[in-house]
Amino acid sequence: MHQPETDRTSRRSERTGHLHPAGDLAASPFRADRDRVSSSAFFARLGGVTQVVSPSGSGLLLHNRLTHSLKVANVARALAERLSASSRDVELLERLGGCDVDVVEAAALGHDLGHPPFGHLGESVLDRLARQRFDLPDGFEGNAQSFRIVSRIDVRGVGAEGLDLTAAVRAALLKYPWTRLSRPHPHPRDMPSPPRGASEPEDAPGTGSAKFSCYVTELGDMRDCRAAFAGRIADWQQTVEASIMDTADDIAYAIHDLEDFHRVGILQHTTVSQELTAWLGQFTELATLTDAELAGAGPRQGRSLEWLRRRLHAKDSWIADDEAFVSAVKKVVANLVTKLLEVPFDRSKQAEQSVAAFSGEWTQRLVEGIELHEHPTTRSGHVALAVDQWHEVQVLKFVHRHFVLQRPDLALHQRGQDRLLSKLVEALDNWLIDRSESARLPHRLRDLFDGARAEFEELRAQEPELLVRPGEALPTGSEGEQHLERMARGRAVVDFIASLTDDQAAALLEALSGRTTQLWSDTFVL
């Protein structure tokens, strides 16, 4: 259903100005994009990257970023097919820029390409170090790293830069189509009601948007792929296909991570049941408490769920509804607590059937709750879940966050991963600084440094204000050269580490620390 204009399907490189050789098995350019993503080494790497808990560190059979991406792709394709089959939605889809199932699937497969070792923990560590150690205003963000990979870092063939994807697929990868600090202008974080992810994090004011999908080095690529949607959607709004991918990611995250932690016995029937049923039994009373009274209630059962209800009203008043919230809690109690968690997972056929039934029923219900909106709120995309299903996803995600992510034993594991990545960044940076070792640098790290240096020099000549935070001036002279080199080292080190698996990151630090006698492995062929 995509329009046939050149800028919707062209693979023309903005930087080289020529068309790369096709060499694709699929005739459809969008299907070829799907194949390019799934054939990428960066995609294969996701099999060794944490989803929530590192399988290698826990000894558990859990989802990783690869299996998560495959499931997101399945859900996304189902959503796209459902919308495309609806006769009442066809005309609106065309006006908004189209909805092609292969574009959606390609974006879903590629949406996590930039996730570093140890998942979201690794993302926050690399962001902190990129900003504080290397003065990179962009820092690090997994979505922006995914866009950087397909636009610039991955290599499809001789002379190619990035995967040379169509504009439609690149635009569909932009879950948050803005940079951290400045583009588009005015920046969406300054809107009265900013889009989801555009606001600054509460614990890091002044650092720019919490989520964004483009570094300033790929700003030209973002402008290029978004050009076809000018006049169709707002410059800060997701394309329809990006919105479908985003919704599918939410659905998969809400369901499949709960499966994992039921299988390994971390989600306990008693604790989950007590929190949800306690809130149901006293939600009228809890609603009358002030925030201060609720905060002073201590570890009272139902209190955490009440905080969720209040946050939804504060952030998403456009859809938050108490009746729908109560109904969602009841449904989660009936389907998750009573049907699934009541009987511990023992690997029996019956236990496996219960998990499969839970996953299948919930996925079908959420897919059937998809809606297309011509004029959505700024907090939502053109594609969104209906009111009931939206609240159900919020409650399912609460269970995962409250009973898994906030566990002290997980925090212990993650503190160790934080130290590992911090030491690895320091070791690789020191290697880059050591001029006597320049000839023996890892080839990939050297290539990334040279590329980053060229990118920053180009920006300094064309849009120097993008290399500093708003209100700051870019250093000049020798200080400016040192500043540029530090930024290039930072981007190279971050790019290098973000391309590793969990095990590779740990093994590389062991080697750099002199704590291993192993020489040749896939980790050390650098």
GUZAPA-698647 format. One record per residue (C-alpha): residue number from 1; x, y, z; residue in three letters. Coordinates in Angstrom, 2 decimals. Example, Ala and Ser with C-alpha at 12.3 -4.5 7.8 and 13.67 -1.06 7.14 Angstrom:
<nodes>
NODE  resi       xx       yy       zz  resn
NODE     1    12.30    -4.50     7.80   ALA
NODE     2    13.67    -1.06     7.14   SER
</nodes>
This chain:
<nodes>
NODE  resi       xx       yy       zz  resn
NODE     1     0.00     0.00     0.00   MET
NODE     2     3.00     2.26    -0.12   HIS
NODE     3     3.12     5.03    -2.68   GLN
NODE     4     5.63     4.33    -5.46   PRO
NODE     5     7.55     7.62    -5.13   GLU
NODE     6    11.31     7.19    -5.33   THR
NODE     7    11.96     8.53    -1.85   ASP
NODE     8     9.71     5.84    -0.34   ARG
NODE     9    11.74     2.95    -1.74   THR
NODE    10    15.07     4.30    -2.97   SER
NODE    11    18.29     2.89    -1.57   ARG
NODE    12    20.24     5.92    -2.72   ARG
NODE    13    22.94     6.80    -0.22   SER
NODE    14    22.82    10.41     0.88   GLU
NODE    15    26.60    10.41     1.42   ARG
NODE    16    27.88     8.52    -1.63   THR
NODE    17    25.23     9.57    -4.14   GLY
NODE    18    25.14     6.21    -5.93   HIS
NODE    19    23.05     3.07    -5.83   LEU
NODE    20    24.66     0.02    -4.24   HIS
NODE    21    24.44    -3.29    -6.16   PRO
NODE    22    21.23    -5.10    -5.34   ALA
NODE    23    22.28    -8.74    -4.80   GLY
NODE    24    19.03    -9.48    -2.98   ASP
NODE    25    17.06   -12.70    -3.24   LEU
NODE    26    13.70   -10.97    -2.72   ALA
NODE    27    12.12    -8.94    -5.52   ALA
NODE    28    10.29    -6.60    -3.15   SER
NODE    29    12.62    -3.90    -1.76   PRO
NODE    30    10.85    -4.10     1.58   PHE
NODE    31    11.15    -7.87     1.73   ARG
NODE    32    14.81    -7.48     0.81   ALA
NODE    33    15.18    -5.11     3.76   ASP
NODE    34    13.69    -7.71     6.04   ARG
NODE    35    16.23   -10.24     4.77   ASP
NODE    36    19.11    -7.77     5.16   ARG
NODE    37    18.26    -7.18     8.80   VAL
NODE    38    17.80   -10.86     9.64   SER
NODE    39    21.07   -11.75     7.87   SER
NODE    40    23.08    -9.11     9.72   SER
NODE    41    25.79   -10.15    12.17   ALA
NODE    42    24.39    -7.53    14.52   PHE
NODE    43    21.07    -9.41    14.48   PHE
NODE    44    22.74   -12.77    15.17   ALA
NODE    45    24.61   -11.16    18.08   ARG
NODE    46    21.31   -10.55    19.88   LEU
NODE    47    21.21   -14.25    20.78   GLY
NODE    48    23.90   -13.47    23.35   GLY
NODE    49    22.44   -10.22    24.69   VAL
NODE    50    20.36    -9.96    27.85   THR
NODE    51    16.63    -9.39    27.70   GLN
NODE    52    16.12    -8.92    31.45   VAL
NODE    53    18.50   -11.30    33.22   VAL
NODE    54    21.66   -12.60    31.54   SER
NODE    55    21.14   -16.34    30.86   PRO
NODE    56    24.89   -16.95    31.12   SER
NODE    57    24.99   -15.29    34.52   GLY
NODE    58    21.91   -17.00    35.91   SER
NODE    59    22.13   -20.48    34.45   GLY
NODE    60    18.48   -20.11    33.40   LEU
NODE    61    16.78   -20.61    30.06   LEU
NODE    62    15.38   -17.14    29.42   LEU
NODE    63    14.46   -14.91    26.52   HIS
NODE    64    17.33   -13.01    24.93   ASN
NODE    65    17.16   -10.05    22.58   ARG
NODE    66    17.06   -12.33    19.55   LEU
NODE    67    14.07   -14.41    20.65   THR
NODE    68    12.37   -11.23    21.85   HIS
NODE    69    12.90    -9.59    18.44   SER
NODE    70    11.49   -12.62    16.63   LEU
NODE    71     8.36   -12.55    18.78   LYS
NODE    72     7.96    -8.79    18.32   VAL
NODE    73     8.19    -9.38    14.56   ALA
NODE    74     5.45   -12.03    14.72   ASN
NODE    75     3.12    -9.74    16.66   VAL
NODE    76     3.94    -6.74    14.49   ALA
NODE    77     3.17    -8.60    11.30   ARG
NODE    78    -0.15    -9.78    12.74   ALA
NODE    79    -1.05    -6.19    13.69   LEU
NODE    80    -0.11    -4.89    10.23   ALA
NODE    81    -2.12    -7.60     8.49   GLU
NODE    82    -5.12    -6.88    10.70   ARG
NODE    83    -5.06    -3.15     9.92   LEU
NODE    84    -4.41    -3.68     6.21   SER
NODE    85    -7.35    -6.08     5.97   ALA
NODE    86    -9.77    -3.53     7.44   SER
NODE    87   -11.58    -1.76     4.60   SER
NODE    88   -12.41     1.22     6.82   ARG
NODE    89    -8.73     1.79     7.61   ASP
NODE    90    -7.26     1.51     4.09   VAL
NODE    91    -7.87     5.10     3.00   GLU
NODE    92    -6.58     6.55     6.27   LEU
NODE    93    -3.48     4.34     6.13   LEU
NODE    94    -2.71     5.70     2.67   GLU
NODE    95    -3.09     9.30     3.81   ARG
NODE    96    -0.76     8.71     6.74   LEU
NODE    97     1.96     7.18     4.53   GLY
NODE    98     1.05     3.54     4.11   GLY
NODE    99     1.32     0.25     5.97   CYS
NODE   100     3.37    -2.53     4.41   ASP
NODE   101     3.71    -5.76     6.39   VAL
NODE   102     7.30    -6.32     5.24   ASP
NODE   103     8.30    -2.83     6.36   VAL
NODE   104     6.74    -3.49     9.76   VAL
NODE   105     8.40    -6.88    10.12   GLU
NODE   106    11.82    -5.53     9.08   ALA
NODE   107    11.56    -2.73    11.65   ALA
NODE   108    10.45    -5.15    14.36   ALA
NODE   109    13.39    -7.46    13.66   LEU
NODE   110    15.81    -4.52    13.74   GLY
NODE   111    14.41    -2.49    16.64   HIS
NODE   112    16.85    -3.94    19.21   ASP
NODE   113    20.02    -4.14    17.08   LEU
NODE   114    21.64    -1.43    19.18   GLY
NODE   115    21.04    -2.97    22.60   HIS
NODE   116    24.42    -3.36    24.33   PRO
NODE   117    25.56    -6.21    26.59   PRO
NODE   118    23.39    -6.68    29.70   PHE
NODE   119    20.33    -4.98    28.21   GLY
NODE   120    18.93    -1.84    29.80   HIS
NODE   121    21.55    -1.88    32.54   LEU
NODE   122    24.28    -1.74    29.89   GLY
NODE   123    22.40     1.04    28.15   GLU
NODE   124    22.35     3.25    31.25   SER
NODE   125    26.03     2.57    32.03   VAL
NODE   126    27.23     3.41    28.52   LEU
NODE   127    25.05     6.53    28.47   ASP
NODE   128    26.51     7.79    31.74   ARG
NODE   129    30.10     7.17    30.65   LEU
NODE   130    29.57     8.60    27.16   ALA
NODE   131    28.32    11.87    28.64   ARG
NODE   132    30.62    12.18    31.65   GLN
NODE   133    33.90    10.68    30.43   ARG
NODE   134    33.78    11.68    26.76   PHE
NODE   135    31.59    14.83    26.74   ASP
NODE   136    29.23    13.32    24.18   LEU
NODE   137    26.01    15.38    24.44   PRO
NODE   138    24.12    12.51    22.78   ASP
NODE   139    25.41     9.97    25.28   GLY
NODE   140    24.16     6.49    24.40   PHE
NODE   141    20.66     5.24    23.66   GLU
NODE   142    19.73     1.78    22.39   GLY
NODE   143    17.18     3.00    19.84   ASN
NODE   144    19.57     5.59    18.43   ALA
NODE   145    22.27     2.92    18.30   GLN
NODE   146    19.96     0.68    16.26   SER
NODE   147    19.44     3.49    13.75   PHE
NODE   148    23.19     4.16    13.68   ARG
NODE   149    23.88     0.49    12.93   ILE
NODE   150    21.55     0.27     9.93   VAL
NODE   151    22.53     3.71     8.66   SER
NODE   152    26.28     3.70     9.18   ARG
NODE   153    28.04     0.98    11.19   ILE
NODE   154    26.88    -2.29     9.63   ASP
NODE   155    28.45    -3.16     6.29   VAL
NODE   156    26.46    -4.88     3.59   ARG
NODE   157    29.12    -5.03     0.89   GLY
NODE   158    32.20    -3.44    -0.63   VAL
NODE   159    31.96     0.34    -0.42   GLY
NODE   160    28.64     0.18     1.44   ALA
NODE   161    27.90     2.02     4.66   GLU
NODE   162    25.08     0.64     6.75   GLY
NODE   163    22.52    -1.83     5.46   LEU
NODE   164    21.33     0.53     2.71   ASP
NODE   165    17.70     0.08     3.74   LEU
NODE   166    14.76     1.80     2.09   THR
NODE   167    13.51     5.07     3.51   ALA
NODE   168    10.29     3.39     4.66   ALA
NODE   169    12.07     0.81     6.82   VAL
NODE   170    14.53     3.30     8.27   ARG
NODE   171    11.62     5.58     9.19   ALA
NODE   172     9.80     2.63    10.76   ALA
NODE   173    12.79     2.08    13.06   LEU
NODE   174    12.40     5.59    14.50   LEU
NODE   175    10.36     4.84    17.59   LYS
NODE   176    11.35     8.27    18.95   TYR
NODE   177    11.96    10.42    15.83   PRO
NODE   178    14.07    13.14    17.42   TRP
NODE   179    17.61    13.66    18.70   THR
NODE   180    18.38    13.97    22.38   ARG
NODE   181    18.71    17.74    22.53   LEU
NODE   182    17.94    19.81    19.47   SER
NODE   183    16.16    18.32    16.43   ARG
NODE   184    13.52    18.79    15.22   PRO
NODE   185    13.11    22.38    16.30   HIS
NODE   186    11.15    23.17    18.41   PRO
NODE   187    12.10    20.02    20.24   HIS
NODE   188     9.19    17.75    21.27   PRO
NODE   189    10.31    17.72    24.93   ARG
NODE   190     9.23    21.38    25.09   ASP
NODE   191     5.65    20.60    24.08   MET
NODE   192     2.96    21.16    26.76   PRO
NODE   193     2.34    17.41    26.74   SER
NODE   194     5.53    15.81    25.34   PRO
NODE   195     5.40    12.56    23.38   PRO
NODE   196     6.18     9.41    25.34   ARG
NODE   197     9.93     9.29    25.93   GLY
NODE   198    10.60    12.90    24.96   ALA
NODE   199    10.63    14.32    28.50   SER
NODE   200    13.86    14.57    30.45   GLU
NODE   201    14.42    11.85    33.07   PRO
NODE   202    13.45    13.02    36.54   GLU
NODE   203    16.80    11.92    38.00   ASP
NODE   204    18.89    13.65    35.29   ALA
NODE   205    17.50    17.11    34.53   PRO
NODE   206    19.23    19.03    31.78   GLY
NODE   207    20.41    15.95    29.91   THR
NODE   208    17.76    16.03    27.16   GLY
NODE   209    15.09    13.50    26.23   SER
NODE   210    15.07    10.22    28.11   ALA
NODE   211    14.48     8.32    24.86   LYS
NODE   212    15.45     9.24    21.31   PHE
NODE   213    16.13     7.35    18.08   SER
NODE   214    18.84     9.40    16.37   CYS
NODE   215    22.29    10.71    17.25   TYR
NODE   216    23.32    13.98    15.61   VAL
NODE   217    25.76    12.01    13.43   THR
NODE   218    22.78    10.32    11.73   GLU
NODE   219    20.60    13.43    11.59   LEU
NODE   220    20.90    13.59     7.80   GLY
NODE   221    19.66    10.01     7.55   ASP
NODE   222    16.67    10.78     9.76   MET
NODE   223    15.76    13.83     7.67   ARG
NODE   224    16.17    11.80     4.49   ASP
NODE   225    13.93     8.89     5.47   CYS
NODE   226    11.30    11.13     7.07   ARG
NODE   227    11.04    13.42     4.03   ALA
NODE   228     8.41    11.23     2.36   ALA
NODE   229     6.10    11.70     5.36   PHE
NODE   230     6.23    15.51     5.40   ALA
NODE   231     2.70    16.86     5.41   GLY
NODE   232     1.28    13.47     6.32   ARG
NODE   233     2.33    13.22     9.96   ILE
NODE   234     3.85    15.64    12.48   ALA
NODE   235     7.65    15.84    12.41   ASP
NODE   236     7.83    14.35    15.94   TRP
NODE   237     5.25    11.62    15.31   GLN
NODE   238     5.99     7.99    14.54   GLN
NODE   239     5.08     6.64    11.13   THR
NODE   240     2.21     4.16    11.16   VAL
NODE   241     4.70     1.32    10.69   GLU
NODE   242     6.88     2.55    13.56   ALA
NODE   243     3.78     2.83    15.73   SER
NODE   244     2.86    -0.78    14.95   ILE
NODE   245     6.39    -1.93    15.81   MET
NODE   246     6.27     0.03    19.08   ASP
NODE   247     2.91    -1.46    20.05   THR
NODE   248     4.09    -4.98    19.20   ALA
NODE   249     7.16    -4.43    21.39   ASP
NODE   250     4.90    -3.47    24.30   ASP
NODE   251     2.73    -6.54    23.81   ILE
NODE   252     5.66    -8.95    23.62   ALA
NODE   253     7.38    -7.37    26.60   TYR
NODE   254     4.22    -7.54    28.73   ALA
NODE   255     3.60   -11.23    28.03   ILE
NODE   256     6.81   -13.09    27.30   HIS
NODE   257     8.92   -11.82    30.19   ASP
NODE   258     6.21   -12.99    32.59   LEU
NODE   259     6.44   -16.42    30.96   GLU
NODE   260    10.17   -16.51    31.65   ASP
NODE   261     9.96   -15.72    35.31   PHE
NODE   262     7.08   -18.10    35.90   HIS
NODE   263     9.15   -20.89    34.33   ARG
NODE   264    12.09   -20.28    36.65   VAL
NODE   265     9.96   -19.81    39.78   GLY
NODE   266    10.66   -16.13    40.39   ILE
NODE   267     7.05   -15.01    39.97   LEU
NODE   268     5.38   -16.38    43.08   GLN
NODE   269     1.62   -16.90    43.21   HIS
NODE   270     1.26   -15.72    46.82   THR
NODE   271     3.08   -12.39    46.57   THR
NODE   272     1.50   -11.40    43.25   VAL
NODE   273    -1.95   -12.48    44.38   SER
NODE   274    -1.71   -10.60    47.68   GLN
NODE   275    -0.76    -7.29    46.02   GLU
NODE   276    -3.47    -7.43    43.36   LEU
NODE   277    -6.31    -8.81    45.47   THR
NODE   278    -5.47    -6.48    48.37   ALA
NODE   279    -5.81    -3.49    46.05   TRP
NODE   280    -9.10    -4.81    44.65   LEU
NODE   281   -10.44    -5.21    48.19   GLY
NODE   282    -9.61    -1.67    49.27   GLN
NODE   283    -9.19     0.49    46.17   PHE
NODE   284   -12.02     2.80    47.23   THR
NODE   285   -10.28     3.46    50.56   GLU
NODE   286    -6.83     3.81    48.97   LEU
NODE   287    -8.16     6.34    46.45   ALA
NODE   288    -9.18     8.67    49.28   THR
NODE   289    -5.65     8.90    50.68   LEU
NODE   290    -3.46    11.85    49.79   THR
NODE   291    -0.07    11.12    48.22   ASP
NODE   292     1.59    11.90    51.56   ALA
NODE   293    -0.73     9.53    53.43   GLU
NODE   294    -0.14     6.80    50.86   LEU
NODE   295     3.63     7.28    51.06   ALA
NODE   296     3.44     6.96    54.84   GLY
NODE   297     1.44     3.77    54.66   ALA
NODE   298     4.61     1.67    54.67   GLY
NODE   299     4.68    -1.73    52.95   PRO
NODE   300     0.91    -1.99    52.93   ARG
NODE   301    -0.34    -4.51    50.38   GLN
NODE   302    -2.01    -2.85    47.39   GLY
NODE   303    -0.04     0.37    47.90   ARG
NODE   304     2.29    -0.14    44.91   SER
NODE   305    -0.60    -0.83    42.57   LEU
NODE   306    -2.34     2.31    43.80   GLU
NODE   307     0.77     4.31    42.92   TRP
NODE   308     0.54     2.87    39.39   LEU
NODE   309    -3.09     3.97    39.08   ARG
NODE   310    -2.13     7.51    40.11   ARG
NODE   311     0.85     7.66    37.73   ARG
NODE   312    -1.37     6.65    34.84   LEU
NODE   313    -3.75     9.50    35.60   HIS
NODE   314    -0.87    11.96    35.93   ALA
NODE   315     0.89    10.98    32.70   LYS
NODE   316    -1.85     9.57    30.51   ASP
NODE   317    -5.06    11.29    31.53   SER
NODE   318    -6.20    11.03    27.89   TRP
NODE   319    -6.86     7.31    28.38   ILE
NODE   320    -6.56     6.50    32.10   ALA
NODE   321    -9.89     5.24    33.43   ASP
NODE   322   -10.55     3.80    36.89   ASP
NODE   323   -13.26     1.41    35.72   GLU
NODE   324   -10.97     0.01    33.02   ALA
NODE   325    -8.12    -0.21    35.54   PHE
NODE   326   -10.22    -2.26    38.00   VAL
NODE   327   -11.33    -4.52    35.16   SER
NODE   328    -7.71    -4.97    34.04   ALA
NODE   329    -6.56    -5.96    37.54   VAL
NODE   330    -9.40    -8.47    37.79   LYS
NODE   331    -8.49    -9.96    34.42   LYS
NODE   332    -4.83   -10.30    35.36   VAL
NODE   333    -5.84   -11.98    38.65   VAL
NODE   334    -8.07   -14.42    36.78   ALA
NODE   335    -5.70   -15.23    33.91   ASN
NODE   336    -2.21   -14.80    35.35   LEU
NODE   337    -2.54   -15.39    39.09   VAL
NODE   338    -5.25   -18.05    39.18   THR
NODE   339    -4.74   -19.88    35.89   LYS
NODE   340    -0.95   -19.70    35.51   LEU
NODE   341     0.86   -18.95    38.77   LEU
NODE   342    -1.28   -21.07    41.08   GLU
NODE   343     0.55   -24.22    39.97   VAL
NODE   344     4.38   -24.02    40.00   PRO
NODE   345     6.07   -24.70    36.67   PHE
NODE   346     7.50   -28.24    36.74   ASP
NODE   347     8.36   -28.72    33.03   ARG
NODE   348     5.51   -31.20    32.63   SER
NODE   349     3.38   -31.28    29.50   LYS
NODE   350     0.51   -29.73    31.42   GLN
NODE   351     2.73   -26.89    32.68   ALA
NODE   352     3.97   -26.18    29.16   GLU
NODE   353     0.41   -26.18    27.86   GLN
NODE   354    -0.61   -23.67    30.53   SER
NODE   355     2.19   -21.30    29.53   VAL
NODE   356     1.34   -21.66    25.83   ALA
NODE   357    -2.35   -21.03    26.54   ALA
NODE   358    -1.55   -17.93    28.60   PHE
NODE   359     0.71   -16.51    25.91   SER
NODE   360    -1.63   -17.34    23.04   GLY
NODE   361    -4.80   -16.03    24.67   GLU
NODE   362    -3.22   -12.77    25.79   TRP
NODE   363    -1.48   -12.14    22.48   THR
NODE   364    -4.70   -12.71    20.56   GLN
NODE   365    -6.68   -10.44    22.88   ARG
NODE   366    -4.15    -7.60    22.63   LEU
NODE   367    -3.79    -7.91    18.85   VAL
NODE   368    -7.57    -7.75    18.52   GLU
NODE   369    -7.54    -4.53    20.58   GLY
NODE   370    -5.56    -2.54    18.02   ILE
NODE   371    -7.00     0.75    16.77   GLU
NODE   372    -6.01     3.31    14.12   LEU
NODE   373    -6.37     7.01    14.99   HIS
NODE   374    -6.16     9.90    12.55   GLU
NODE   375    -5.49    12.51    15.23   HIS
NODE   376    -3.91    10.78    18.24   PRO
NODE   377    -2.86    12.48    21.44   THR
NODE   378     0.80    13.50    21.63   THR
NODE   379     1.31    10.65    24.10   ARG
NODE   380     0.31     8.02    21.55   SER
NODE   381     0.96     6.97    17.99   GLY
NODE   382    -1.51     6.60    15.15   HIS
NODE   383    -1.76     2.92    16.11   VAL
NODE   384    -2.65     2.13    19.71   ALA
NODE   385    -4.41    -0.37    21.93   LEU
NODE   386    -8.04     0.13    22.89   ALA
NODE   387    -8.80     1.40    26.40   VAL
NODE   388    -9.30    -2.01    28.03   ASP
NODE   389    -6.25    -3.64    26.46   GLN
NODE   390    -4.08    -0.59    27.18   TRP
NODE   391    -4.85    -0.87    30.90   HIS
NODE   392    -4.24    -4.61    30.86   GLU
NODE   393    -0.76    -4.09    29.42   VAL
NODE   394     0.00    -1.52    32.13   GLN
NODE   395    -0.96    -4.00    34.86   VAL
NODE   396     1.01    -6.85    33.27   LEU
NODE   397     4.08    -4.61    33.01   LYS
NODE   398     3.58    -3.60    36.65   PHE
NODE   399     3.76    -7.25    37.73   VAL
NODE   400     7.01    -7.68    35.83   HIS
NODE   401     8.53    -4.46    37.13   ARG
NODE   402     7.45    -4.83    40.76   HIS
NODE   403     8.07    -8.54    41.28   PHE
NODE   404    11.12    -9.04    39.02   VAL
NODE   405    13.01    -5.86    38.20   LEU
NODE   406    12.94    -4.54    41.77   GLN
NODE   407    14.34    -7.72    43.34   ARG
NODE   408    17.51    -7.17    45.44   PRO
NODE   409    19.23   -10.23    43.95   ASP
NODE   410    18.81    -8.78    40.45   LEU
NODE   411    20.25    -5.47    41.67   ALA
NODE   412    23.27    -7.34    43.05   LEU
NODE   413    23.87    -8.99    39.67   HIS
NODE   414    23.50    -5.68    37.83   GLN
NODE   415    25.93    -3.82    40.07   ARG
NODE   416    28.58    -6.29    39.02   GLY
NODE   417    27.72    -5.76    35.35   GLN
NODE   418    27.96    -1.99    35.86   ASP
NODE   419    31.52    -2.35    37.15   ARG
NODE   420    32.43    -4.71    34.33   LEU
NODE   421    31.32    -2.30    31.61   LEU
NODE   422    32.88     0.70    33.35   SER
NODE   423    36.25    -1.04    33.52   LYS
NODE   424    35.96    -2.16    29.91   LEU
NODE   425    35.29     1.40    28.73   VAL
NODE   426    38.33     2.64    30.65   GLU
NODE   427    40.59    -0.12    29.32   ALA
NODE   428    39.63     0.42    25.67   LEU
NODE   429    39.91     4.19    25.98   ASP
NODE   430    43.40     3.88    27.47   ASN
NODE   431    44.35     1.60    24.59   TRP
NODE   432    43.22     4.22    22.09   LEU
NODE   433    45.18     6.92    23.91   ILE
NODE   434    48.39     4.85    23.95   ASP
NODE   435    50.17     6.05    20.78   ARG
NODE   436    52.80     3.33    21.04   SER
NODE   437    50.06     0.73    20.56   GLU
NODE   438    48.27     2.44    17.67   SER
NODE   439    49.50    -0.13    15.15   ALA
NODE   440    48.12    -2.99    17.25   ARG
NODE   441    44.70    -1.59    18.02   LEU
NODE   442    41.77    -3.91    17.34   PRO
NODE   443    40.99    -3.33    13.66   HIS
NODE   444    37.31    -2.73    14.31   ARG
NODE   445    38.01    -0.23    17.09   LEU
NODE   446    40.42     1.68    14.87   ARG
NODE   447    37.88     1.77    12.01   ASP
NODE   448    35.19     3.03    14.38   LEU
NODE   449    37.49     5.75    15.72   PHE
NODE   450    38.47     6.94    12.23   ASP
NODE   451    34.82     6.98    11.19   GLY
NODE   452    33.65     8.86    14.28   ALA
NODE   453    36.45    11.43    13.89   ARG
NODE   454    35.39    12.10    10.28   ALA
NODE   455    31.73    12.38    11.30   GLU
NODE   456    32.46    14.93    14.02   PHE
NODE   457    34.77    16.94    11.76   GLU
NODE   458    31.99    17.12     9.18   GLU
NODE   459    29.51    18.30    11.81   LEU
NODE   460    31.99    20.88    13.12   ARG
NODE   461    32.21    22.35     9.63   ALA
NODE   462    28.46    22.30     8.91   GLN
NODE   463    26.46    22.38    12.17   GLU
NODE   464    28.91    22.89    15.07   PRO
NODE   465    26.12    23.69    17.53   GLU
NODE   466    25.11    20.01    17.41   LEU
NODE   467    28.38    18.96    19.06   LEU
NODE   468    27.68    20.77    22.33   VAL
NODE   469    24.80    21.15    24.74   ARG
NODE   470    22.43    24.08    24.17   PRO
NODE   471    23.99    27.34    25.36   GLY
NODE   472    27.55    25.98    25.29   GLU
NODE   473    30.29    26.97    22.85   ALA
NODE   474    32.45    24.49    20.97   LEU
NODE   475    36.11    24.82    22.01   PRO
NODE   476    38.52    26.09    19.36   THR
NODE   477    42.23    25.73    18.63   GLY
NODE   478    44.19    22.92    20.30   SER
NODE   479    41.52    22.59    22.98   GLU
NODE   480    38.94    22.09    20.26   GLY
NODE   481    41.04    19.36    18.62   GLU
NODE   482    41.43    17.56    21.95   GLN
NODE   483    37.70    17.85    22.58   HIS
NODE   484    36.91    16.40    19.14   LEU
NODE   485    39.34    13.53    19.61   GLU
NODE   486    37.87    12.70    23.04   ARG
NODE   487    34.39    12.60    21.54   MET
NODE   488    35.59    10.38    18.70   ALA
NODE   489    37.26     8.01    21.17   ARG
NODE   490    34.07     7.90    23.18   GLY
NODE   491    31.82     7.16    20.24   ARG
NODE   492    34.23     4.48    18.97   ALA
NODE   493    34.55     2.77    22.36   VAL
NODE   494    30.78     2.84    22.90   VAL
NODE   495    30.10     1.54    19.37   ASP
NODE   496    32.65    -1.25    19.92   PHE
NODE   497    31.28    -2.38    23.28   ILE
NODE   498    27.67    -2.12    22.13   ALA
NODE   499    28.46    -4.64    19.37   SER
NODE   500    29.53    -7.35    21.86   LEU
NODE   501    27.49   -10.10    23.49   THR
NODE   502    27.32   -10.44    27.27   ASP
NODE   503    29.93   -13.22    27.25   ASP
NODE   504    32.22   -11.37    24.85   GLN
NODE   505    32.21    -8.27    27.05   ALA
NODE   506    33.12   -10.31    30.13   ALA
NODE   507    35.80   -12.30    28.29   ALA
NODE   508    37.34    -9.18    26.73   LEU
NODE   509    37.72    -7.55    30.14   LEU
NODE   510    39.33   -10.73    31.46   GLU
NODE   511    41.85   -10.57    28.62   ALA
NODE   512    42.56    -6.87    29.07   LEU
NODE   513    43.02    -7.44    32.81   SER
NODE   514    45.47   -10.29    32.27   GLY
NODE   515    43.25   -12.79    34.04   ARG
NODE   516    43.06   -15.33    31.22   THR
NODE   517    45.59   -17.42    29.35   THR
NODE   518    43.29   -18.04    26.39   GLN
NODE   519    44.47   -16.32    23.22   LEU
NODE   520    42.40   -17.31    20.22   TRP
NODE   521    38.60   -17.21    20.34   SER
NODE   522    35.81   -15.33    18.63   ASP
NODE   523    36.12   -12.73    21.37   THR
NODE   524    39.79   -12.01    20.83   PHE
NODE   525    40.01   -11.97    17.05   VAL
NODE   526    39.72    -8.19    17.08   LEU
</nodes>
